[in-house]
């Protein structure tokens, strides 16, 4: 059996309990699906919302889960008790940097401000050459449709170069998302950076 192309995937998603139950079902299925494929989960370490469901899903089949949580949220008793590895940091900046260091790729499920900010930050780091790790939006019921349309508009209007637009992929299933992550190439982007560095 061939090993998975990724050892660990960071999953970004909402910490709030969604009003639509199927989002929680999606998070559980993603955590479980990654674990069943031999991929370890890296996430924000929380027990609430979609975040907690991702951990629950992975752990339901014995998968390894790396949680990274700021001390302030640990003090609020928001840490998931079933993480196989929980790292406590002091700031949100440290949390994001550590999650990025631990991961081979990034997957965004539905969420709010934190999810948006996290996925866009790691893609920006990729554009600027700070890492070479792929990112993908995992859509569910059209949640990311407006976002992908906005990114296409930014590219059409010249704010995103074609090589950079392809750094954030889009998929509607976990299998497709993993295929998209594996398909990302940084060669064209590196050529762009050599010729004319771009600001975010």
C-alpha positions in Angstrom: 0.0 0.0 0.0 1.4 3.4 -1.0 1.8 6.0 1.7 -0.4 9.1 1.4 1.1 12.1 -0.4 0.6 14.2 2.7 1.7 13.3 6.2 -0.3 16.0 7.9 -3.1 18.4 6.7 -4.1 21.5 8.6 -7.9 21.9 8.7 -9.3 25.4 9.2 -13.0 25.6 10.1 -15.6 27.4 12.3 -15.4 27.3 16.1 -19.0 28.2 16.4 -21.8 25.7 16.3 -23.3 26.1 12.8 -27.1 26.5 12.6 -27.1 23.9 9.9 -26.3 20.5 11.3 -24.8 19.1 8.0 -21.8 21.4 8.5 -20.9 19.4 11.6 -21.4 16.2 9.8 -19.0 17.4 7.1 -16.4 18.3 9.7 -16.7 14.9 11.3 -16.5 13.1 7.9 -13.4 15.1 6.9 -11.6 14.3 10.2 -12.5 10.7 9.8 -11.7 10.6 6.1 -8.2 12.0 6.6 -7.4 9.6 9.4 -8.7 6.6 7.3 -6.3 7.7 4.6 -3.4 7.7 7.0 -3.2 11.5 7.1 -2.7 13.2 10.5 -4.9 16.2 11.3 -3.6 19.5 12.5 -6.2 22.0 13.7 -6.8 24.7 16.3 -7.2 22.4 19.3 -10.8 23.4 20.2 -13.6 21.2 21.4 -16.4 23.4 20.1 -18.1 23.9 16.7 -16.8 22.3 13.5 -13.3 22.3 15.1 -14.4 19.8 17.7 -16.1 17.7 15.1 -13.0 17.4 13.0 -11.1 16.1 16.0 -14.0 13.7 16.9 -14.0 12.3 13.4 -10.3 11.6 13.3 -10.2 10.1 16.7 -13.3 7.9 16.0 -11.0 5.7 13.8 -7.9 6.1 15.9 -6.3 8.9 13.8 -3.6 11.2 15.1 -4.7 14.8 15.8 -2.4 17.7 16.5 -4.1 20.6 18.3 -2.5 24.1 18.7 -4.3 26.4 21.1 -3.4 29.7 22.8 -3.2 29.6 26.6 -6.1 32.1 26.8 -8.5 29.6 25.2 -7.1 26.7 27.3 -8.0 28.9 30.4 -11.5 29.2 29.0 -11.7 25.3 29.0 -12.0 25.2 25.2 -9.3 22.6 24.6 -10.4 19.3 23.1 -9.6 16.5 25.7 -9.0 13.9 23.0 -6.2 15.4 20.9 -3.3 13.0 20.6 -1.0 16.0 20.9 -2.0 19.4 22.2 0.5 22.3 22.0 -0.2 25.4 24.0 1.1 28.7 22.7 0.8 32.3 23.9 -0.6 34.1 20.9 -2.8 33.6 17.8 0.2 34.5 15.7 2.2 31.7 17.3 -0.7 29.3 16.8 -1.0 30.0 13.0 2.8 29.8 12.5 3.0 26.5 14.4 0.0 25.0 12.5 1.7 25.9 9.2 5.0 24.5 10.3 3.4 21.2 11.3 1.4 20.8 8.0 2.1 19.7 4.5 -1.1 21.4 3.1 -4.1 23.3 4.1 -7.8 22.7 3.9 -10.6 25.2 4.7 -14.0 24.0 5.6 -16.9 26.4 6.2 -16.3 29.0 8.9 -16.2 32.7 9.8 -13.6 35.4 10.3 -10.9 33.1 11.7 -11.2 30.6 8.9 -11.1 33.2 6.2 -8.1 34.9 7.7 -6.2 31.7 8.3 -6.6 30.3 4.8 -5.8 33.6 3.1 -2.7 34.1 5.3 -1.1 30.8 4.4 -1.8 31.4 0.7 -0.2 34.8 1.0 2.8 33.2 2.6 3.0 30.8 -0.3 2.8 33.6 -2.8 5.7 35.4 -1.2 7.8 32.2 -1.1 7.8 31.6 2.7 6.6 28.0 2.1 5.7 25.7 -0.7 2.5 24.1 0.6 -0.8 23.8 -1.2 -4.2 25.1 0.0 -7.8 24.2 -0.9 -11.4 25.3 -0.1 -13.6 22.3 0.6 -17.1 23.5 -0.5 -20.3 22.3 0.9 -23.7 23.3 -0.4 -22.1 26.3 -2.2 -20.6 27.8 0.9 -17.4 29.0 -0.9 -19.1 29.9 -4.2 -19.1 33.6 -3.5 -15.5 33.5 -2.3 -14.3 31.7 -5.4 -16.2 34.1 -7.6 -14.5 37.0 -5.8 -11.1 35.5 -6.3 -11.8 35.0 -10.0 -12.9 38.7 -10.2 -9.7 39.8 -8.5 -7.7 37.8 -11.1 -9.8 39.2 -14.0 -9.2 42.7 -12.8 -5.4 42.2 -12.4 -5.1 42.0 -8.7 -4.1 38.3 -8.8 -1.7 37.0 -11.4 -2.8 33.6 -13.0 0.1 31.8 -11.3 -1.1 33.1 -7.9 -4.8 32.5 -8.4 -4.1 28.8 -8.7 -2.6 28.7 -5.2 -6.0 28.4 -3.6 -7.9 25.5 -5.1 -11.6 24.5 -4.7 -13.3 21.1 -4.4 -16.6 19.7 -3.3 -15.4 16.4 -1.8 -12.4 15.3 0.3 -11.1 13.0 -2.4 -11.2 15.9 -4.9 -9.6 18.3 -2.4 -6.7 15.9 -1.8 -6.3 15.6 -5.6 -6.3 19.4 -5.9 -3.7 19.8 -3.2 -1.5 17.2 -4.8 -1.8 19.0 -8.2 -0.5 22.4 -7.1 2.8 23.3 -8.7 5.0 26.2 -7.6 7.2 26.3 -10.7 5.3 29.0 -12.5 4.9 31.0 -9.4 8.7 30.8 -8.7 9.3 32.1 -12.2 7.0 35.1 -11.6 8.7 35.9 -8.3 12.1 35.9 -10.0 11.0 38.2 -12.7 8.8 40.7 -10.8 8.0 40.2 -7.1 4.4 41.0 -6.3 2.9 42.4 -3.2 -0.1 40.6 -1.6 
